[in-house]
Amino acid sequence: MTRANFDANYYRRFYAQTPVHSRNKVAVLATAVHAMCEWWDVRVKSMLDVGAGIGYWRDWYRENHPKVRLQSVDISEHACKKYGHDLHDITAWAPSKPFDLVVCHGVLQYVSDRDAQRAINNLASATKHVLYLEIPTKDDLDEVVDTTSTDLDIHWRTGEWYRKRLGKHFVQAGAGMWVKRSSSIVLYELERCD
């Protein structure tokens, strides 16, 4: 993942005026994801935020669950310096210990097919129980994406492309949540999307 444009200009363009995701919207999402982990009897003691950007997920956990061990990483030197993340590229790095919850919000669409496969493998290694994943797909371009506030210079892959690769490691639980196949979480048939 070597895009040179994750600099101050990128953050001004996509976060200053009309951010794709506001702090309040991420707080609502983080609350829901954390609650689903609790529903599945997963006590989130550790959380990894991949492609942390401004750091909304990390900040929400610091404020609402201060005992959770947190690590936020990003490929952007600018984001790491300004927002306090560790500089890591998920296509080439995985942590030495898995995290109960891994968040990867708007990252994989920026990398090549080969690097996306590597990133998925590293996300699987990083995840002990639950992965929250947001990636716009080809179908989303026509139906969901706000083209006025979203970076469109990405790889537009199908949902099936991602499901095929993620399915080797995870069970899709819906709403962006993926349960690690080796986790102790048991899902009812209709909670699974496979």
Number of C-alpha atoms within 10 A of each C-alpha: 18 11 10 10 11 16 13 13 12 14 16 12 14 16 17 11 9 13 14 15 14 11 15 11 12 14 18 11 14 19 15 13 20 18 15 14 19 12 11 16 12 18 15 19 14 17 24 25 23 26 25 27 26 18 20 20 24 22 16 18 20 14 9 11 14 12 12 16 16 18 17 24 21 25 24 25 18 20 23 21 11 12 16 17 25 18 17 20 17 26 22 12 15 18 15 8 10 18 25 23 26 26 26 20 17 15 22 25 18 19 18 14 15 9 16 21 17 17 22 19 20 17 27 23 18 24 28 21 25 32 28 20 18 16 17 20 21 14 13 15 13 10 9 11 17 13 10 10 15 15 14 15 8 14 16 16 16 13 14 10 11 17 14 10 14 19 15 13 19 22 22 21 20 13 12 15 20 23 28 23 18 12 14 13 15 12 12 7 9 8 12 14 10 12
